[in-house]
Amino acid sequence: MEDKKLGLGTVVSISVGLVVATSCLVSLGTGAGTLGITFVLAMVIAMMLNMTTVASLSELNAIMPNTTGGLAQYSLAALGPFPTIISMVGGYLICNTLSCGVEASIFSFSVTSLVGDAIPSLAYTGIMVALVLVANLFGVDLFAKIQNIVAALLIGSLVIMGLIGAFGMGTGTEIEQPLVLNSNINNIISMTAVAFWLFIGAEYAIPVSKDVKNAKRNVPLGMMLGLLVVCIMQTIMIFGFHNYTPWAELKDSAAPHLLYGYYLLGDFGKIWMVLVGALAVISTQNSTVNSLASICQGMAKMNMLPHIFAKTNKHGMPWFGQVFVSVSIFIFAALSNNSADAINFLILAGSVFWMISYILAHIDVLVFRKRLPKVPRSFKVPGGPVIPIIGIVGTTLMVLGISSDPVERMKIWLLTGVTFVALGIYAFFWIKYRMKMKVFKSVPIEKVMAMDNNLYYIERKRLGIWK
């Protein structure tokens, strides 16, 4: 047997590299521009809530390791097909394509602000989407080739530029402005929903657990340390913002990293951040197209999505899923194109979808604790049900307080509600008449694990159970 080679440091690196993205800097700019330095408190609360999610997902992975569909299969075994389809399509597929579309929009805005608007900004998005899609269709693993480089450049750049700003060493002009804009505890708590976006995605390190030494300790610990590193890094950035970037401009910017780079180091800083941001978009979009197509493939194997999502091309790639995800990314990029308000709105809406999937992950843990208390677990969340319950309550409160603006909050709730009602209608009829399963009845773990094999679908189709 080949020895496991990945250590704690690698898990931390993967977690940090997947969490940090240019869209996070929009949330950072919005939060810091609204509260000032006290936004750090909102960040700490959001970080701790995300740590509870990381712990719950680690336990679920310990119960059902190496499953293609991930959370889809956990929820199918715990709660049944109805909430699984709604949470996965809404909480993961829509949210991830939405967030990646926002990333692409920020990229096109950055390029246009640097080279001018002779070419429509959406053209840059289209070129990026097409290049990443073609690479994935041909099985070129861009993620593996550039992820470490991108993570090092982006994180290193943010840390360096944050420290330069925090210690007043920039070539730009330092400004005088208050450290604290708002210290009201209710306002700080309400901004945790904005801070939440800064920490999502650490769980994407879970799939490497099979190659990690002492995975029981190193995988959950590495993801939590990654979240802590991100929190420290973003805190440094806020102090840099305070010294060089007016809070009001920061709050309203569609690309705060460019704004900060320009005020800190002039044109050089702006170009630096455009280049690093471009690499970050390539990495984020590539991993999104790759991972979401695989999740759709896993769900199609369980007949939870049309089987075309499970089909592969001659390179072994789930081609339809990759095309579907890429087109969705372009649509969301077009909806948020060059608009700071649209970008902020879509980030908050995406947060709600993602939060709901996190809530279901906690519920899955509690269900398995009750139903399967003796199932072997290489990792178990300590403290009994306390941590998952804290995660459920805290995340639910973030959903309820998703925006400090009541009008925007109602629009986000309305968008989320309409989306989930539509998904509910689809899920009900699809499960009842296509999957021929009971809508709310959970599926035994061993059956869910068997569904991951292509032969399961083929046999069910042969018997006429699935069409």
Backbone torsions as a table, in degrees:
resi	resn	phi	psi	omega
1	MET	NA	136.1	-179.7
2	GLU	-72.0	133.8	-179.5
3	ASP	-67.3	144.5	175.3
4	LYS	-74.5	132.3	-170.5
5	LYS	-111.2	-15.5	-174.0
6	LEU	-86.7	131.4	-179.0
7	GLY	-106.5	-171.5	-177.8
8	LEU	-59.8	-41.5	-178.1
9	GLY	-60.3	-37.3	179.4
10	THR	-66.5	-41.6	178.9
11	VAL	-62.3	-42.8	177.7
12	VAL	-60.6	-44.4	-178.8
13	SER	-62.4	-43.9	179.6
14	ILE	-63.6	-44.8	-178.9
15	SER	-61.0	-47.7	-178.8
16	VAL	-64.8	-43.0	-177.8
17	GLY	-63.4	-31.5	-178.7
18	LEU	-87.3	-24.0	179.8
19	VAL	-78.1	-43.1	-174.1
20	VAL	-75.1	126.1	177.9
21	ALA	-151.7	164.5	-176.5
22	THR	-67.0	-28.6	178.2
23	SER	-66.4	-27.7	176.1
24	CYS	-62.6	-33.3	-178.8
25	LEU	-69.8	-26.0	174.5
26	VAL	-66.7	-45.5	176.9
27	SER	-63.1	-39.6	178.6
28	LEU	-62.6	-43.6	179.0
29	GLY	-65.7	-40.8	178.6
30	THR	-63.2	-46.7	-178.4
31	GLY	-66.0	-47.4	-179.3
32	ALA	-66.8	-37.9	179.5
33	GLY	-70.1	-18.7	179.4
34	THR	-92.0	-43.3	-174.6
35	LEU	-108.5	-21.1	-170.4
36	GLY	80.3	-147.2	-174.6
37	ILE	-66.4	-22.2	-179.5
38	THR	-69.2	-9.4	173.8
39	PHE	-62.1	-22.7	177.3
40	VAL	-58.4	-37.4	179.1
41	LEU	-63.6	-41.3	176.2
42	ALA	-63.1	-37.4	177.9
43	MET	-63.6	-42.0	-179.1
44	VAL	-63.6	-42.9	178.7
45	ILE	-62.2	-46.0	179.9
46	ALA	-63.3	-40.5	178.9
47	MET	-60.3	-44.8	-178.2
48	MET	-66.1	-37.5	176.7
49	LEU	-66.0	-39.0	177.3
50	ASN	-67.7	-29.3	175.1
51	MET	-64.8	-35.9	177.2
52	THR	-64.5	-37.4	178.6
53	THR	-66.9	-43.7	177.4
54	VAL	-57.2	-42.1	179.8
55	ALA	-64.2	-45.2	-179.8
56	SER	-63.8	-43.6	179.4
57	LEU	-65.9	-32.5	176.2
58	SER	-64.7	-40.2	177.5
59	GLU	-66.7	-41.4	178.4
60	LEU	-62.2	-41.3	177.7
61	ASN	-65.2	-32.1	178.1
62	ALA	-68.3	-32.3	178.9
63	ILE	-77.4	-41.0	-177.0
64	MET	-129.5	74.8	-174.4
65	PRO	-73.1	150.4	169.7
66	ASN	62.1	32.3	177.1
67	THR	-86.3	140.9	-174.7
68	THR	-65.1	-43.0	-174.4
69	GLY	-87.1	-5.2	176.3
70	GLY	58.4	-119.1	-175.8
71	LEU	-58.9	-29.8	178.1
72	ALA	-59.5	-43.4	-177.8
73	GLN	-75.5	-34.0	175.7
74	TYR	-60.4	-48.1	-176.3
75	SER	-70.7	-33.6	178.1
76	LEU	-61.8	-41.6	-180.0
77	ALA	-74.6	-29.1	-176.2
78	ALA	-91.8	-42.1	-169.1
79	LEU	-120.6	-14.5	-178.2
80	GLY	101.6	173.3	-171.9
81	PRO	-71.8	-30.2	-174.9
82	PHE	-63.5	-57.7	178.7
83	PRO	-65.9	-24.8	180.0
84	THR	-66.2	-49.4	-179.7
85	ILE	-62.8	-44.0	-178.5
86	ILE	-63.2	-45.6	-176.8
87	SER	-70.4	-37.0	-177.0
88	MET	-75.5	-45.6	-179.8
89	VAL	-68.8	-43.0	-179.7
90	GLY	-79.9	-49.7	-172.5
91	GLY	-77.6	-25.5	-177.9
92	TYR	-116.0	-53.1	-174.5
93	LEU	-67.5	-52.6	-179.8
94	ILE	-63.3	-46.5	-176.6
95	CYS	-62.4	-44.2	-177.5
96	ASN	-68.6	-41.9	177.6
97	THR	-67.8	-35.9	177.0
98	LEU	-61.9	-49.2	-177.4
99	SER	-65.5	-37.3	178.8
100	CYS	-69.2	-34.5	175.2
101	GLY	-63.6	-39.5	176.1
102	VAL	-63.1	-42.3	176.9
103	GLU	-57.0	-46.0	-179.0
104	ALA	-64.0	-37.0	178.4
105	SER	-64.9	-42.6	178.0
106	ILE	-62.6	-40.3	178.1
107	PHE	-60.6	-48.1	-177.8
108	SER	-65.6	-37.2	176.3
109	PHE	-62.5	-40.9	-179.5
110	SER	-63.8	-45.1	-179.5
111	VAL	-64.3	-44.1	-179.9
112	THR	-62.3	-39.7	-179.9
113	SER	-67.7	-20.9	-179.0
114	LEU	-91.1	-43.6	-173.0
115	VAL	-106.5	-4.1	-178.8
116	GLY	98.4	173.8	-173.7
117	ASP	-108.6	29.0	177.0
118	ALA	-62.8	-34.0	175.6
119	ILE	-106.9	131.9	178.9
120	PRO	-54.8	137.1	-175.7
121	SER	-60.4	-31.2	-178.7
122	LEU	-65.7	-21.6	178.8
123	ALA	-64.7	-38.4	178.4
124	TYR	-64.2	-37.9	176.7
125	THR	-62.5	-45.8	-179.6
126	GLY	-60.5	-42.2	179.6
127	ILE	-63.6	-44.7	-179.7
128	MET	-62.8	-46.2	-179.5
129	VAL	-60.8	-43.6	-178.0
130	ALA	-65.3	-43.9	-179.1
131	LEU	-62.8	-45.6	-179.4
132	VAL	-65.9	-39.8	179.3
133	LEU	-62.9	-47.7	-179.4
134	VAL	-61.0	-43.0	179.0
135	ALA	-59.9	-42.5	-179.9
136	ASN	-69.6	-38.3	178.9
137	LEU	-62.3	-31.5	178.8
138	PHE	-90.9	5.3	175.3
139	GLY	76.1	18.5	177.9
140	VAL	-78.9	117.3	-175.2
141	ASP	-84.7	78.3	178.5
142	LEU	-59.8	-36.9	-176.0
143	PHE	-57.5	-50.1	-177.6
144	ALA	-65.1	-31.9	-175.2
145	LYS	-78.7	-33.3	-172.9
146	ILE	-117.9	-8.9	-172.5
147	GLN	-58.7	-47.3	-178.6
148	ASN	-63.5	-38.9	178.6
149	ILE	-64.7	-46.9	-178.7
150	VAL	-62.5	-45.9	-179.5
151	ALA	-59.4	-44.3	-179.1
152	ALA	-65.2	-43.2	-179.0
153	LEU	-66.6	-46.5	-176.7
154	LEU	-67.9	-50.4	-178.3
155	ILE	-66.8	-44.3	178.2
156	GLY	-60.4	-42.2	179.8
157	SER	-63.4	-45.0	-179.3
158	LEU	-64.8	-41.1	179.2
159	VAL	-65.3	-48.0	-178.3
160	ILE	-62.8	-47.4	-178.8
161	MET	-69.3	-32.7	175.4
162	GLY	-64.7	-44.6	179.3
163	LEU	-66.6	-40.7	177.7
164	ILE	-58.6	-44.1	179.9
165	GLY	-70.8	-42.0	-177.2
166	ALA	-63.1	-33.8	-179.0
167	PHE	-98.2	9.4	174.9
168	GLY	65.6	36.0	-176.9
169	MET	-104.4	11.5	-179.8
170	GLY	-74.2	162.3	177.8
171	THR	-83.3	-12.4	178.2
172	GLY	-79.0	-177.7	-178.3
173	THR	-90.9	125.9	175.7
174	GLU	-70.4	146.3	-178.4
175	ILE	-117.4	160.2	176.5
176	GLU	-105.4	118.8	176.4
177	GLN	-155.3	155.9	-176.1
178	PRO	-66.5	146.0	175.0
179	LEU	-68.0	-41.6	-174.9
180	VAL	-110.1	124.3	175.2
181	LEU	-97.3	-32.1	-177.4
182	ASN	-153.3	124.9	-179.2
183	SER	-116.6	9.2	178.5
184	ASN	-66.4	124.9	-174.3
185	ILE	-62.0	-35.2	179.2
186	ASN	-65.0	-39.7	178.0
187	ASN	-68.6	-37.0	177.9
188	ILE	-63.8	-46.2	-179.7
189	ILE	-63.5	-38.9	-179.6
190	SER	-64.9	-24.0	-179.8
191	MET	-85.4	-1.6	177.2
192	THR	-63.4	-28.9	178.1
193	ALA	-64.8	-36.6	175.7
194	VAL	-69.3	-41.5	-179.9
195	ALA	-67.0	-27.2	-178.9
196	PHE	-52.8	-39.5	-176.6
197	TRP	-62.6	-22.5	-178.4
198	LEU	-70.6	-15.4	-170.3
199	PHE	-124.2	4.5	-178.3
200	ILE	-78.0	147.8	174.7
201	GLY	105.8	-7.5	-179.4
202	ALA	-60.3	-28.8	-177.1
203	GLU	-68.1	-11.0	178.3
204	TYR	-67.5	-9.0	175.6
205	ALA	-79.4	-13.5	-176.5
206	ILE	-59.0	-40.9	-178.3
207	PRO	-56.9	-21.2	179.9
208	VAL	-85.2	1.2	-173.4
209	SER	-57.5	-31.5	-178.2
210	LYS	-66.8	-17.7	-178.9
211	ASP	-107.1	8.7	-175.1
212	VAL	-100.1	134.9	175.0
213	LYS	-68.4	135.7	-179.1
214	ASN	48.5	55.4	-175.3
215	ALA	-58.7	-31.3	-179.5
216	LYS	-55.3	-38.4	179.8
217	ARG	-96.3	-45.5	-167.5
218	ASN	-73.6	-31.4	-177.8
219	VAL	-70.0	-56.8	178.5
220	PRO	-64.5	-38.9	179.7
221	LEU	-65.2	-41.6	-179.6
222	GLY	-63.1	-40.3	178.8
223	MET	-67.3	-39.0	179.4
224	MET	-68.8	-39.4	176.1
225	LEU	-64.9	-35.7	177.1
226	GLY	-61.3	-42.9	177.3
227	LEU	-63.0	-38.8	178.4
228	LEU	-65.5	-41.8	177.9
229	VAL	-60.6	-43.6	179.0
230	VAL	-61.5	-42.1	-179.9
231	CYS	-62.1	-43.9	179.2
232	ILE	-63.8	-44.8	-179.1
233	MET	-61.6	-45.1	-179.7
234	GLN	-67.8	-32.6	176.6
235	THR	-62.7	-43.3	177.5
236	ILE	-59.8	-41.2	179.5
237	MET	-61.2	-39.3	-179.0
238	ILE	-62.6	-40.8	176.9
239	PHE	-64.3	-36.4	175.7
240	GLY	-65.5	-43.0	176.3
241	PHE	-54.4	-45.3	-175.8
242	HIS	-57.5	-37.4	-174.0
243	ASN	-81.9	-22.6	-171.2
244	TYR	-129.7	-18.4	-172.7
245	THR	-123.3	122.6	178.3
246	PRO	-57.3	133.4	-177.8
247	TRP	-55.1	-42.8	-175.7
248	ALA	-62.9	-42.1	178.7
249	GLU	-67.4	-38.4	-179.4
250	LEU	-62.1	-43.2	-177.8
251	LYS	-62.8	-35.4	-173.6
252	ASP	-98.4	4.8	-174.7
253	SER	-84.9	140.3	175.1
254	ALA	-81.3	-14.5	179.2
255	ALA	-145.2	74.5	-175.3
256	PRO	-61.3	-26.3	178.9
257	HIS	-66.5	-34.1	176.3
258	LEU	-70.4	-42.2	179.0
259	LEU	-59.0	-48.5	-179.9
260	TYR	-65.1	-43.6	179.7
261	GLY	-59.7	-39.0	-179.4
262	TYR	-70.2	-46.2	-179.8
263	TYR	-66.6	-27.9	-177.0
264	LEU	-83.0	-47.8	-172.4
265	LEU	-129.9	13.3	178.9
266	GLY	73.1	-151.7	-177.8
267	ASP	-60.6	-34.3	179.1
268	PHE	-60.6	-44.5	179.7
269	GLY	-64.5	-37.1	179.6
270	LYS	-66.4	-46.0	178.5
271	ILE	-62.8	-42.2	178.7
272	TRP	-55.5	-48.5	-176.5
273	MET	-72.1	-30.5	175.9
274	VAL	-64.5	-45.2	-179.3
275	LEU	-64.7	-45.9	179.5
276	VAL	-65.3	-40.4	178.4
277	GLY	-63.1	-36.4	178.6
278	ALA	-63.0	-44.5	178.0
279	LEU	-63.7	-37.7	179.5
280	ALA	-64.7	-39.1	179.0
281	VAL	-65.8	-42.1	177.9
282	ILE	-58.6	-46.4	-178.8
283	SER	-64.1	-48.2	-178.1
284	THR	-62.8	-46.7	-177.5
285	GLN	-66.7	-39.7	179.3
286	ASN	-63.2	-45.7	-179.6
287	SER	-66.7	-34.1	179.1
288	THR	-67.6	-48.4	179.2
289	VAL	-59.9	-43.2	-177.9
290	ASN	-67.0	-52.1	-173.3
291	SER	-73.3	-40.9	-179.4
292	LEU	-68.0	-36.2	176.2
293	ALA	-63.3	-36.6	177.9
294	SER	-68.9	-40.4	177.6
295	ILE	-64.0	-43.0	176.7
296	CYS	-62.2	-38.4	177.7
297	GLN	-62.0	-43.5	178.6
298	GLY	-64.1	-40.2	178.7
299	MET	-68.9	-35.7	177.8
300	ALA	-66.3	-34.4	176.6
301	LYS	-61.7	-30.6	178.2
302	MET	-90.3	7.0	-179.7
303	ASN	63.5	26.3	179.1
304	MET	-91.6	-12.9	171.8
305	LEU	-133.3	161.1	176.4
306	PRO	-51.9	142.1	-171.4
307	HIS	-66.4	-14.3	178.4
308	ILE	-61.1	-25.4	177.7
309	PHE	-67.1	-20.3	-178.8
310	ALA	-90.8	-12.2	-177.3
311	LYS	-72.8	144.7	-179.1
312	THR	-120.1	155.9	176.0
313	ASN	-88.3	-171.5	-175.8
314	LYS	-68.6	-14.1	176.9
315	HIS	-93.2	3.7	179.8
316	GLY	80.2	14.0	-178.0
317	MET	-94.6	138.7	175.4
318	PRO	-73.0	83.7	-166.2
319	TRP	-63.6	-40.4	-176.6
320	PHE	-66.8	-42.1	178.0
321	GLY	-60.4	-40.0	-179.9
322	GLN	-66.7	-41.2	178.1
323	VAL	-66.8	-44.2	-179.5
324	PHE	-59.7	-46.8	-179.3
325	VAL	-65.1	-42.4	-178.4
326	SER	-64.0	-43.3	178.3
327	VAL	-64.1	-40.6	178.6
328	SER	-63.1	-40.2	177.6
329	ILE	-60.1	-44.2	-179.3
330	PHE	-63.9	-39.5	179.8
331	ILE	-62.8	-46.5	179.5
332	PHE	-67.0	-32.9	176.3
333	ALA	-64.9	-39.9	179.1
334	ALA	-66.0	-37.2	-179.4
335	LEU	-66.5	-31.5	-177.2
336	SER	-103.9	9.5	-171.5
337	ASN	-57.0	117.7	173.4
338	ASN	62.8	15.1	-177.8
339	SER	-117.7	115.3	178.9
340	ALA	-64.2	-39.2	-179.8
341	ASP	-64.5	-44.1	179.7
342	ALA	-65.3	-39.4	179.0
343	ILE	-62.7	-46.6	179.9
344	ASN	-63.5	-41.4	-179.7
345	PHE	-62.9	-45.5	-178.3
346	LEU	-68.0	-34.1	176.6
347	ILE	-63.3	-44.9	179.5
348	LEU	-66.6	-40.4	177.9
349	ALA	-64.0	-42.6	177.2
350	GLY	-63.0	-35.5	177.9
351	SER	-60.6	-41.1	-179.6
352	VAL	-62.0	-46.0	178.1
353	PHE	-58.6	-44.9	-178.2
354	TRP	-67.9	-39.6	178.5
355	MET	-59.9	-40.6	-179.2
356	ILE	-63.9	-39.2	177.7
357	SER	-66.5	-34.9	177.2
358	TYR	-67.1	-39.6	177.4
359	ILE	-60.3	-43.1	179.3
360	LEU	-64.8	-33.1	176.6
361	ALA	-61.5	-43.3	177.1
362	HIS	-63.2	-42.3	179.4
363	ILE	-62.7	-40.4	177.6
364	ASP	-56.3	-44.0	179.8
365	VAL	-60.4	-46.8	-178.5
366	LEU	-63.7	-38.5	178.8
367	VAL	-64.5	-46.3	179.9
368	PHE	-65.8	-34.5	177.1
369	ARG	-60.9	-38.9	-178.0
370	LYS	-77.9	-44.5	-172.3
371	ARG	-84.3	-35.2	-174.8
372	LEU	-130.7	63.1	-175.2
373	PRO	-65.8	-23.5	-174.9
374	LYS	-104.1	4.3	176.6
375	VAL	-64.3	132.7	-178.8
376	PRO	-58.5	134.4	177.4
377	ARG	-132.2	123.8	176.0
378	SER	-75.2	-17.5	174.7
379	PHE	-141.9	139.3	178.0
380	LYS	-137.0	130.5	179.4
381	VAL	-61.2	125.1	-178.2
382	PRO	-70.8	160.9	174.0
383	GLY	86.0	18.4	179.0
384	GLY	63.6	-135.4	-177.7
385	PRO	-84.1	-0.9	-170.8
386	VAL	-61.0	-51.6	-175.3
387	ILE	-65.3	-47.2	175.8
388	PRO	-59.2	-37.4	179.4
389	ILE	-67.1	-42.0	176.0
390	ILE	-58.9	-42.8	178.7
391	GLY	-61.5	-42.3	179.7
392	ILE	-64.1	-49.9	-177.3
393	VAL	-64.6	-47.7	-178.4
394	GLY	-62.7	-43.0	-179.4
395	THR	-69.2	-37.3	176.7
396	THR	-61.9	-41.3	178.3
397	LEU	-64.1	-34.7	177.0
398	MET	-66.5	-39.0	177.1
399	VAL	-61.6	-44.6	-178.4
400	LEU	-66.5	-29.2	179.8
401	GLY	-111.5	39.3	-170.8
402	ILE	-60.5	-25.3	178.5
403	SER	-145.5	145.4	177.0
404	SER	-76.2	-16.3	177.4
405	ASP	-90.3	113.6	-176.0
406	PRO	-60.2	-33.0	179.4
407	VAL	-68.2	-47.3	178.3
408	GLU	-63.7	-40.8	179.1
409	ARG	-59.1	-43.2	179.9
410	MET	-65.8	-37.9	177.8
411	LYS	-64.1	-40.3	179.3
412	ILE	-66.1	-44.8	177.5
413	TRP	-61.0	-41.7	-178.9
414	LEU	-63.7	-46.6	178.3
415	LEU	-59.3	-45.9	-180.0
416	THR	-63.7	-45.0	-178.9
417	GLY	-61.8	-47.0	179.8
418	VAL	-62.3	-41.7	-180.0
419	THR	-62.4	-45.4	-178.0
420	PHE	-72.0	-30.6	174.7
421	VAL	-64.9	-45.2	178.3
422	ALA	-61.6	-43.4	178.1
423	LEU	-65.2	-35.6	179.4
424	GLY	-63.6	-41.6	178.8
425	ILE	-64.1	-46.5	177.8
426	TYR	-59.9	-47.3	-176.3
427	ALA	-61.6	-43.2	-177.6
428	PHE	-59.6	-52.3	-176.0
429	PHE	-72.0	-35.6	179.7
430	TRP	-64.8	-45.9	-178.2
431	ILE	-66.5	-43.8	-174.6
432	LYS	-71.5	-42.0	-171.8
433	TYR	-106.9	-21.7	179.5
434	ARG	-101.8	-47.4	179.2
435	MET	-81.0	-23.0	-178.2
436	LYS	54.8	50.0	178.7
437	MET	-128.1	161.8	174.6
438	LYS	-71.8	133.8	-168.7
439	VAL	-61.9	-40.9	-173.8
440	PHE	-112.7	9.5	-177.7
441	LYS	-90.2	127.1	179.8
442	SER	-67.3	154.8	-177.7
443	VAL	-105.7	133.6	179.3
444	PRO	-53.9	143.9	-176.9
445	ILE	-54.9	-44.8	-176.8
446	GLU	-63.0	-31.8	177.4
447	LYS	-72.2	-40.1	177.5
448	VAL	-62.4	-42.0	178.2
449	MET	-63.6	-38.3	179.0
450	ALA	-65.9	-32.5	-179.6
451	MET	-60.8	-22.2	-178.5
452	ASP	-69.3	-15.8	179.4
453	ASN	-88.4	133.8	-179.3
454	ASN	-56.5	-30.8	-176.9
455	LEU	-65.1	-26.2	-179.3
456	TYR	-61.9	-48.2	179.6
457	TYR	-65.3	-42.8	-178.7
458	ILE	-60.4	-42.3	-178.7
459	GLU	-69.1	-42.4	178.4
460	ARG	-63.0	-38.3	178.5
461	LYS	-67.8	-39.6	178.9
462	ARG	-61.8	-36.7	-178.7
463	LEU	-81.3	-4.8	178.5
464	GLY	81.9	10.6	-179.4
465	ILE	-78.6	-44.3	175.9
466	TRP	-111.5	139.4	-179.6
467	LYS	-112.3	NA	NA
